[in-house]
Amino acid sequence: MQNDPGPGCTPGIPEKDKRFAFSCEPSIIYDFSLSLQQNDTMTREELQQHIIDILVQDFEFNNPAPNDHLRDVHGFDSIDAIELLAKIEMLLGFSLTREEKEQAMGIRTISDILDYIEIMASKRGLAKS
């Protein structure tokens, strides 16, 4: 994991020292470098709510559901996708490679976002048993 807190970090806030984790299955915990509180644990449902909060606050979604088509239902466009990827990088605590960003092109729903985050976390060794 890089020491760089990632794009969009506010100077003066020690974001790189913040940590949280989420669990997709009872035996798997994903440890991320950026969170509101040190060593929190997030279930997939809590992560989903966190992503929904981002979509509502930053992208002005109204009542998003996990399987809503982001573009068709909420008008999510390519600029929004770039901004969301930056937020995902902050969440994960590392910059995504070009190949990893290209994998995100298949995201169509909130459930797809969660799956993508799980894959990226596992790929980078953030999963803990």
MARTI-814284 format. One record per residue: x, y, z of N, C-alpha, C, O in turn; residue in three letters; residue number from 1. Coordinates in Angstrom, 1 decimal, padded with zeros to 4 digits. Each point is the difference from the previous one (the first is absolute). Example, Ala and Ser with C-alpha at 12.3 -4.5 7.8 and 13.67 -1.06 7.14 Angstrom:
2
{{013.2; -005.7; 007.8}; {-000.9; 001.2; 000.0}; {000.9; 001.2; 000.0}; {001.0; 000.0; 000.7}; 'Ala'; 1}
{{-001.4; 001.1; -001.4}; {000.9; 001.1; 000.0}; {-000.8; 001.1; 000.8}; {000.5; 001.1; 000.1}; 'Ser'; 2}
This chain:
129
{{000.8; -001.2; 000.0}; {-000.8; 001.2; 000.0}; {000.9; 001.2; 000.0}; {001.0; 000.1; 000.7}; 'Met'; 1}
{{-001.4; 000.9; -001.5}; {000.8; 001.2; -000.1}; {-000.3; 000.9; 001.2}; {-001.0; -000.1; 000.7}; 'Gln'; 2}
{{002.0; 001.0; -000.4}; {-000.2; 001.0; 001.1}; {-000.8; 001.2; -000.5}; {-000.5; 000.8; 000.8}; 'Asn'; 3}
{{000.3; -000.6; -002.1}; {-000.8; 001.0; -000.6}; {-001.4; -000.2; 000.4}; {-000.5; -001.1; -000.4}; 'Asp'; 4}
{{-000.2; 002.0; 001.0}; {-001.4; -000.2; 000.3}; {-001.0; 000.0; -001.2}; {-001.1; -000.3; 000.2}; 'Pro'; 5}
{{001.6; 000.7; -001.3}; {-000.8; -000.1; -001.2}; {-000.6; 001.4; -000.4}; {000.1; 000.9; 000.7}; 'Gly'; 6}
{{-000.7; -000.9; -001.9}; {-000.6; 001.2; -000.5}; {-001.1; 000.5; 000.9}; {-000.8; -000.8; 000.6}; 'Pro'; 7}
{{000.6; 002.1; -000.6}; {-001.1; 000.6; 000.7}; {000.1; 000.2; 001.5}; {-000.9; 000.4; 000.7}; 'Gly'; 8}
{{002.1; -000.7; -000.1}; {000.2; 000.1; 001.4}; {000.2; 001.5; 000.4}; {000.6; 000.8; -000.8}; 'Cys'; 9}
{{-001.2; -000.4; 001.9}; {000.1; 001.4; 000.4}; {001.3; 000.2; 000.9}; {000.2; -000.8; 000.9}; 'Thr'; 10}
{{000.6; 001.8; -001.3}; {001.2; 000.2; 000.8}; {-000.4; 000.3; 001.5}; {-001.0; 000.6; 000.3}; 'Pro'; 11}
{{001.9; -001.1; 000.6}; {-000.3; 000.2; 001.4}; {-000.8; -001.1; 000.6}; {000.0; -000.1; 001.3}; 'Gly'; 12}
{{-000.6; -000.8; -002.0}; {-000.8; -001.1; 000.5}; {000.9; -001.2; -000.2}; {000.3; -000.4; -001.1}; 'Ile'; 13}
{{000.0; -000.3; 002.2}; {000.9; -001.2; -000.1}; {-000.7; -001.2; -000.6}; {-000.1; -001.1; 000.6}; 'Pro'; 14}
{{-000.4; 001.2; -001.8}; {-000.8; -001.1; -000.6}; {000.8; -001.3; -000.2}; {-000.6; -001.0; 000.2}; 'Glu'; 15}
{{001.9; 001.1; -000.4}; {000.7; -001.2; -000.3}; {000.1; -000.8; 001.3}; {000.4; -001.2; 000.0}; 'Lys'; 16}
{{-000.6; 001.8; 001.2}; {000.0; -000.7; 001.2}; {-001.3; -000.6; 000.5}; {-000.1; -000.8; 000.9}; 'Asp'; 17}
{{-001.0; 001.2; -001.7}; {-001.3; -000.5; 000.4}; {-000.1; -001.4; -000.6}; {000.5; -000.3; -001.1}; 'Lys'; 18}
{{-001.3; -000.6; 001.8}; {-000.1; -001.4; -000.5}; {-001.4; -000.5; 000.3}; {-000.7; 000.5; 000.9}; 'Arg'; 19}
{{000.2; -001.4; -001.8}; {-001.2; -000.7; 000.3}; {000.0; -001.3; -000.8}; {000.9; -000.2; -000.9}; 'Phe'; 20}
{{-001.7; -000.7; 001.2}; {-000.1; -001.2; -000.7}; {-001.5; -000.4; -000.2}; {-000.8; 000.6; 000.7}; 'Ala'; 21}
{{000.6; -001.4; -001.7}; {-001.4; -000.5; -000.2}; {000.1; -001.5; -000.2}; {001.0; -000.5; -000.5}; 'Phe'; 22}
{{-002.0; -000.2; 000.8}; {-000.1; -001.4; -000.2}; {-001.1; -000.4; -001.0}; {-001.1; 000.4; 000.2}; 'Ser'; 23}
{{001.4; -001.1; -001.2}; {-001.0; -000.5; -001.0}; {-000.5; -001.3; 000.4}; {-001.2; -000.3; -000.2}; 'Cys'; 24}
{{002.0; -000.5; 000.8}; {-000.4; -001.3; 000.6}; {000.4; 000.0; 001.4}; {001.0; 000.7; 000.4}; 'Glu'; 25}
{{-001.6; -001.5; 000.5}; {000.4; 000.1; 001.4}; {001.5; -000.2; 000.2}; {000.5; 000.5; 001.0}; 'Pro'; 26}
{{000.2; -001.3; -001.8}; {001.4; -000.3; 000.3}; {000.9; 000.9; -000.8}; {001.3; -000.1; 000.2}; 'Ser'; 27}
{{-001.7; 001.0; -001.0}; {000.8; 000.9; -000.7}; {-000.2; 001.5; 000.4}; {-001.1; 000.5; 000.0}; 'Ile'; 28}
{{002.2; 000.1; 000.3}; {000.0; 001.5; 000.4}; {000.9; 000.7; -000.9}; {001.1; -000.5; -000.2}; 'Ile'; 29}
{{-001.5; 001.6; -000.4}; {000.8; 000.8; -000.9}; {000.5; 001.2; 000.8}; {-000.9; 000.8; 000.5}; 'Tyr'; 30}
{{002.2; -000.6; -000.4}; {000.6; 001.1; 000.7}; {000.4; 001.1; -000.9}; {000.9; -000.2; -000.9}; 'Asp'; 31}
{{-001.6; 001.3; 001.0}; {000.3; 001.2; -000.9}; {000.7; 001.0; 000.8}; {-000.1; 000.1; 001.3}; 'Phe'; 32}
{{000.9; 000.8; -001.9}; {000.8; 001.0; 000.7}; {-000.8; 001.3; 000.2}; {000.4; 000.8; 000.8}; 'Ser'; 33}
{{-001.6; -000.6; -001.4}; {-000.7; 001.2; 000.2}; {-001.3; -000.2; 000.6}; {-000.9; -000.7; -000.6}; 'Leu'; 34}
{{000.6; 001.2; 001.8}; {-001.3; -000.1; 000.6}; {-000.2; 001.1; 001.0}; {000.9; 000.8; 000.3}; 'Ser'; 35}
{{-002.1; -000.8; 000.3}; {-000.3; 001.0; 001.0}; {000.6; -000.4; 001.4}; {000.3; 000.9; 000.7}; 'Leu'; 36}
{{-000.2; -002.1; -000.5}; {000.5; -000.4; 001.3}; {001.0; -001.2; -000.1}; {-000.1; -000.8; -000.9}; 'Gln'; 37}
{{001.1; 000.8; 001.7}; {001.1; -001.0; 000.0}; {-000.6; -001.4; 000.3}; {-000.7; -000.2; 000.9}; 'Gln'; 38}
{{001.0; -000.8; -001.8}; {-000.3; -001.4; 000.2}; {-001.5; -000.3; 000.1}; {-000.3; -001.0; 000.6}; 'Asn'; 39}
{{-000.5; 001.7; -001.3}; {-001.4; -000.3; -000.1}; {-000.2; -001.2; -000.9}; {000.9; -000.3; -000.8}; 'Asp'; 40}
{{-002.0; -000.4; 000.9}; {-000.3; -001.1; -000.9}; {-001.3; 000.3; -000.7}; {-001.0; 000.4; 000.6}; 'Thr'; 41}
{{001.0; -000.6; -001.9}; {-001.2; 000.2; -000.8}; {-000.4; -001.3; -000.6}; {000.8; -000.7; -000.7}; 'Met'; 42}
{{-002.1; 000.4; 000.8}; {-000.6; -001.1; -000.7}; {-000.2; 000.5; -001.5}; {000.1; 001.2; -000.3}; 'Thr'; 43}
{{-000.5; -002.2; -000.5}; {-000.3; 000.4; -001.4}; {-001.2; 001.0; 000.0}; {-000.1; 000.9; -000.8}; 'Arg'; 44}
{{-000.9; -001.1; 001.7}; {-001.1; 000.8; 000.1}; {000.4; 001.4; 000.5}; {-000.6; 001.0; -000.6}; 'Glu'; 45}
{{001.5; -000.9; 001.5}; {000.5; 001.3; 000.4}; {000.8; 000.7; -001.1}; {-000.2; 001.2; -000.2}; 'Glu'; 46}
{{001.0; -001.9; -000.5}; {000.7; 000.5; -001.1}; {-001.0; 000.5; -001.1}; {000.2; 001.1; -000.6}; 'Leu'; 47}
{{-001.3; -001.9; 000.4}; {-001.0; 000.4; -001.0}; {-000.6; 001.4; 000.5}; {-000.2; 000.9; -000.9}; 'Gln'; 48}
{{-000.1; -000.8; 002.1}; {-000.6; 001.3; 000.5}; {001.0; 001.1; -000.2}; {-000.4; 001.1; -000.3}; 'Gln'; 49}
{{001.7; -001.3; 000.6}; {001.0; 001.0; -000.2}; {000.0; 000.4; -001.5}; {000.1; 001.2; -000.3}; 'His'; 50}
{{-000.1; -002.1; -000.6}; {000.0; 000.3; -001.5}; {-001.3; 000.8; -000.3}; {000.1; 000.9; -000.8}; 'Ile'; 51}
{{-001.2; -001.4; 001.3}; {-001.3; 000.7; -000.3}; {000.1; 001.5; 000.6}; {-000.5; 000.9; -000.7}; 'Ile'; 52}
{{001.1; -000.8; 001.9}; {000.1; 001.4; 000.5}; {000.9; 000.9; -000.9}; {-000.4; 001.1; -000.3}; 'Asp'; 53}
{{001.4; -001.7; -000.3}; {000.9; 000.7; -000.9}; {-000.8; 000.4; -001.3}; {000.0; 001.2; -000.4}; 'Ile'; 54}
{{-000.8; -002.1; -000.1}; {-000.8; 000.2; -001.2}; {-001.1; 001.1; 000.2}; {-000.2; 000.8; -000.8}; 'Leu'; 55}
{{-000.4; -000.8; 002.0}; {-001.0; 000.9; 000.3}; {000.6; 001.4; 000.3}; {-000.5; 001.0; -000.6}; 'Val'; 56}
{{001.6; -000.9; 001.4}; {000.6; 001.3; 000.3}; {000.8; 000.6; -001.1}; {-000.2; 001.2; -000.3}; 'Gln'; 57}
{{001.0; -002.0; -000.4}; {000.9; 000.5; -001.0}; {-000.5; 000.0; -001.4}; {000.4; 000.8; -000.9}; 'Asp'; 58}
{{-001.4; -001.7; 000.6}; {-000.5; -000.2; -001.4}; {-001.5; 000.3; -000.1}; {-000.6; -000.2; -001.0}; 'Phe'; 59}
{{000.0; 000.6; 002.2}; {-001.4; 000.4; 000.0}; {-000.9; -001.0; -000.4}; {-001.0; 000.3; -000.7}; 'Glu'; 60}
{{001.2; -001.6; 001.0}; {-000.9; -001.1; -000.2}; {-001.2; 000.2; 000.9}; {000.2; 000.4; 001.1}; 'Phe'; 61}
{{-001.4; -000.9; -001.6}; {-001.2; 000.0; 000.9}; {-000.4; -001.4; 000.2}; {-000.3; -000.7; -001.0}; 'Asn'; 62}
{{000.4; 000.2; 002.2}; {-000.5; -001.3; 000.4}; {000.6; -001.1; -000.9}; {-000.7; -000.8; -000.6}; 'Asn'; 63}
{{002.0; 000.7; 000.6}; {000.6; -001.1; -000.8}; {-000.2; -001.3; 000.6}; {000.1; -000.2; 001.2}; 'Pro'; 64}
{{-000.3; -000.8; -002.1}; {-000.1; -001.4; 000.4}; {001.2; -000.8; -000.5}; {000.6; 000.4; -001.0}; 'Ala'; 65}
{{-000.2; -001.5; 001.7}; {001.2; -000.7; -000.4}; {000.0; -000.5; -001.5}; {001.1; -000.1; -000.5}; 'Pro'; 66}
{{-002.2; -000.1; -000.1}; {000.0; -000.5; -001.3}; {-000.5; 001.0; -001.1}; {-000.2; -000.4; -001.1}; 'Asn'; 67}
{{000.1; 001.7; 001.5}; {-000.3; 001.0; -000.9}; {001.1; 000.1; -001.0}; {001.2; -000.1; 000.3}; 'Asp'; 68}
{{-001.5; 000.3; -001.6}; {001.0; 000.3; -001.0}; {000.4; 001.4; 000.2}; {-000.8; 000.9; -000.2}; 'His'; 69}
{{002.1; -000.7; 000.5}; {000.4; 001.4; 000.4}; {-000.2; 001.0; -001.1}; {-000.4; 001.1; 000.3}; 'Leu'; 70}
{{000.6; -001.4; -001.6}; {-000.1; 000.9; -001.0}; {-001.5; 000.2; -000.4}; {-000.5; 001.2; 000.0}; 'Arg'; 71}
{{-000.2; -002.3; -000.2}; {-001.4; 000.1; -000.4}; {-000.9; 000.6; 001.0}; {-000.9; 000.8; -000.3}; 'Asp'; 72}
{{001.1; -001.1; 001.6}; {-000.9; 000.4; 001.1}; {000.4; 001.3; 000.6}; {-000.8; 000.9; 000.3}; 'Val'; 73}
{{002.1; -000.7; -000.2}; {000.5; 001.2; 000.7}; {000.8; 001.0; -000.8}; {000.5; 001.0; 000.5}; 'His'; 74}
{{-000.3; -001.3; -001.8}; {000.7; 000.9; -000.9}; {001.5; 000.1; 000.2}; {000.7; 001.0; -000.3}; 'Gly'; 75}
{{-000.1; -002.1; 000.9}; {001.4; -000.1; 000.3}; {000.7; 000.0; -001.3}; {-000.2; -000.9; -000.9}; 'Phe'; 76}
{{001.2; 001.8; 000.7}; {000.7; 000.1; -001.3}; {001.5; -000.3; 000.2}; {000.5; -000.4; 001.1}; 'Asp'; 77}
{{000.3; 000.5; -002.2}; {001.4; -000.4; 000.1}; {000.8; 000.9; 000.9}; {001.0; -000.4; 000.7}; 'Ser'; 78}
{{-001.3; 001.7; -000.6}; {000.6; 000.9; 001.0}; {-000.3; -000.5; 001.4}; {000.9; 000.0; 000.8}; 'Ile'; 79}
{{-002.1; -000.3; -000.5}; {-000.4; -000.6; 001.3}; {000.9; -001.2; 000.3}; {000.4; -000.2; 001.1}; 'Asp'; 80}
{{-000.3; -000.7; -002.1}; {000.8; -001.2; 000.2}; {001.4; 000.3; 000.4}; {000.6; -000.7; 000.9}; 'Ala'; 81}
{{000.0; 001.7; -001.5}; {001.4; 000.3; 000.3}; {000.1; 000.5; 001.5}; {000.9; -000.3; 000.7}; 'Ile'; 82}
{{-001.9; 001.2; -000.4}; {000.0; 000.5; 001.4}; {-000.3; -001.2; 001.0}; {000.7; 000.0; 001.1}; 'Glu'; 83}
{{-001.5; -000.9; -001.4}; {-000.3; -001.1; 000.9}; {001.3; -000.9; 000.1}; {000.3; -000.4; 001.1}; 'Leu'; 84}
{{000.4; 000.2; -002.2}; {001.3; -000.8; 000.1}; {000.9; 000.7; 001.0}; {000.8; -000.7; 000.7}; 'Leu'; 85}
{{-000.7; 002.0; -000.8}; {000.9; 000.7; 001.0}; {-000.4; -000.2; 001.4}; {000.8; -000.2; 000.9}; 'Ala'; 86}
{{-002.1; 000.2; -000.7}; {-000.5; -000.3; 001.4}; {000.3; -001.5; 000.4}; {000.3; -000.2; 001.2}; 'Lys'; 87}
{{-000.4; -000.7; -002.1}; {000.3; -001.4; 000.2}; {001.5; -000.1; 000.4}; {000.4; -000.8; 000.9}; 'Ile'; 88}
{{000.4; 001.5; -001.6}; {001.5; 000.0; 000.3}; {000.2; 000.5; 001.4}; {000.8; -000.5; 000.7}; 'Glu'; 89}
{{-001.5; 001.6; -000.3}; {000.1; 000.5; 001.3}; {-000.4; -001.0; 001.1}; {000.6; -000.2; 001.0}; 'Met'; 90}
{{-001.7; -000.5; -001.3}; {-000.5; -001.0; 000.8}; {001.0; -001.2; 000.2}; {000.2; -000.5; 001.1}; 'Leu'; 91}
{{000.4; 000.1; -002.2}; {000.9; -001.1; 000.0}; {001.4; 000.4; 000.6}; {000.7; -000.8; 000.5}; 'Leu'; 92}
{{-000.4; 002.1; -000.7}; {001.3; 000.4; 000.5}; {001.2; -000.2; -000.9}; {001.1; 000.1; 000.4}; 'Gly'; 93}
{{-001.4; -000.3; -001.7}; {001.0; -000.1; -001.0}; {-000.5; 000.4; -001.4}; {-001.3; 000.0; -000.2}; 'Phe'; 94}
{{002.2; 000.3; -000.7}; {-000.4; 000.4; -001.3}; {-000.3; -001.2; -000.8}; {000.8; -001.0; 000.1}; 'Ser'; 95}
{{-001.8; 001.0; -000.9}; {-000.3; -001.1; -000.9}; {000.9; 000.1; -001.3}; {000.2; 001.1; -000.5}; 'Leu'; 96}
{{000.1; -002.3; 000.0}; {000.8; 000.0; -001.2}; {-001.0; 000.3; -001.2}; {-001.2; -000.1; 000.2}; 'Thr'; 97}
{{001.8; 000.3; -001.4}; {-000.9; 000.2; -001.1}; {-000.8; -001.2; -000.3}; {-001.2; 000.1; -000.3}; 'Arg'; 98}
{{001.8; -001.3; 000.4}; {-000.7; -001.2; -000.2}; {-001.2; -000.2; 001.0}; {-001.1; -000.4; -000.3}; 'Glu'; 99}
{{001.4; 000.8; 001.6}; {-001.1; -000.1; 001.0}; {-001.1; 001.0; -000.3}; {-001.2; -000.3; 000.2}; 'Glu'; 100}
{{001.5; 001.5; -000.6}; {-001.0; 000.9; -000.4}; {-000.8; -000.4; -001.2}; {-001.2; 000.2; 000.0}; 'Lys'; 101}
{{001.9; -000.9; -000.9}; {-000.8; -000.5; -001.2}; {-001.0; -001.1; 000.4}; {-001.0; -000.2; -000.6}; 'Glu'; 102}
{{001.4; -000.6; 001.7}; {-000.9; -001.0; 000.5}; {-001.3; 000.7; 000.5}; {-001.1; -000.7; 000.1}; 'Gln'; 103}
{{001.2; 001.9; 000.4}; {-001.2; 000.7; 000.5}; {-001.0; 000.4; -001.1}; {-001.1; 000.4; 000.3}; 'Ala'; 104}
{{001.5; -000.5; -001.5}; {-000.9; 000.4; -001.1}; {-001.2; -000.9; -000.1}; {-001.0; 000.4; -000.6}; 'Met'; 105}
{{001.0; -001.5; 001.3}; {-001.2; -000.9; 000.0}; {-001.0; 000.3; 001.1}; {-001.0; -000.6; 000.1}; 'Gly'; 106}
{{001.4; 001.6; 000.7}; {-000.9; 000.3; 001.1}; {-001.3; 000.6; -000.5}; {000.0; 001.0; -000.8}; 'Ile'; 107}
{{-001.1; -001.5; 001.2}; {-001.3; 000.5; -000.4}; {-001.0; 000.3; 001.2}; {-000.9; 000.8; -000.2}; 'Arg'; 108}
{{001.2; -001.4; 001.3}; {-000.9; 000.1; 001.2}; {000.8; 000.2; 001.2}; {001.3; -000.1; 000.0}; 'Thr'; 109}
{{-001.9; 000.4; 001.1}; {000.6; 000.1; 001.3}; {000.6; -001.3; 000.4}; {001.1; -000.1; 000.6}; 'Ile'; 110}
{{-001.8; -001.0; -000.8}; {000.5; -001.3; 000.3}; {001.3; -000.3; -000.8}; {000.9; -000.6; 000.5}; 'Ser'; 111}
{{-000.8; 001.1; -001.7}; {001.2; -000.1; -000.8}; {001.2; 000.7; 000.6}; {001.1; -000.4; 000.0}; 'Asp'; 112}
{{-001.4; 001.6; 000.6}; {001.0; 000.8; 000.7}; {000.5; -000.8; 001.2}; {001.3; 000.0; 000.1}; 'Ile'; 113}
{{-002.1; -000.6; 000.6}; {000.4; -000.8; 001.2}; {000.8; -001.1; -000.4}; {001.1; -000.3; 000.6}; 'Leu'; 114}
{{-001.5; -000.4; -001.7}; {000.8; -001.2; -000.5}; {001.4; 000.5; -000.4}; {001.0; -000.7; 000.2}; 'Asp'; 115}
{{-001.0; 001.8; -000.9}; {001.3; 000.6; -000.5}; {000.9; 000.3; 001.2}; {001.2; -000.4; -000.1}; 'Tyr'; 116}
{{-001.7; 001.0; 001.1}; {000.8; 000.4; 001.2}; {000.6; -001.3; 000.6}; {001.1; -000.1; 000.4}; 'Ile'; 117}
{{-002.0; -000.9; -000.2}; {000.5; -001.3; 000.5}; {001.1; -000.6; -000.8}; {001.0; -000.5; 000.6}; 'Glu'; 118}
{{-001.1; 000.5; -001.9}; {001.0; -000.5; -000.9}; {001.3; 000.7; 000.2}; {001.1; -000.6; 000.1}; 'Ile'; 119}
{{-001.2; 002.0; -000.1}; {001.2; 000.8; 000.1}; {000.7; -000.2; 001.3}; {001.2; -000.1; 000.1}; 'Met'; 120}
{{-002.0; 000.0; 001.0}; {000.5; -000.2; 001.3}; {000.7; -001.4; 000.1}; {001.1; -000.1; 000.6}; 'Ala'; 121}
{{-001.7; -000.9; -001.1}; {000.6; -001.3; 000.1}; {001.2; -000.1; -000.9}; {001.0; -000.6; 000.5}; 'Ser'; 122}
{{-001.0; 001.2; -001.6}; {001.2; 000.0; -000.9}; {001.2; 000.7; 000.6}; {001.1; -000.5; -000.2}; 'Lys'; 123}
{{-001.3; 001.5; 001.0}; {001.0; 000.7; 000.7}; {000.4; -000.5; 001.4}; {000.8; 000.5; 000.7}; 'Arg'; 124}
{{-001.5; -001.6; -000.4}; {000.4; -000.6; 001.3}; {-000.6; 000.7; 001.2}; {000.5; -000.1; 001.1}; 'Gly'; 125}
{{-001.6; 000.7; -001.3}; {-000.7; 000.7; 001.2}; {-000.9; -000.9; 000.7}; {-000.5; 000.4; 001.1}; 'Leu'; 126}
{{000.2; -001.6; -001.6}; {-000.9; -000.9; 000.7}; {000.8; -000.7; 001.1}; {001.1; -000.4; -000.1}; 'Ala'; 127}
{{-001.8; 000.3; 001.3}; {000.6; -000.6; 001.2}; {-001.0; -001.1; 000.4}; {-001.2; 000.2; 000.0}; 'Lys'; 128}
{{001.7; -001.3; 000.3}; {-000.8; -001.1; 000.5}; {-000.3; 000.1; 001.5}; {-000.7; -000.8; 000.5}; 'Ser'; 129}
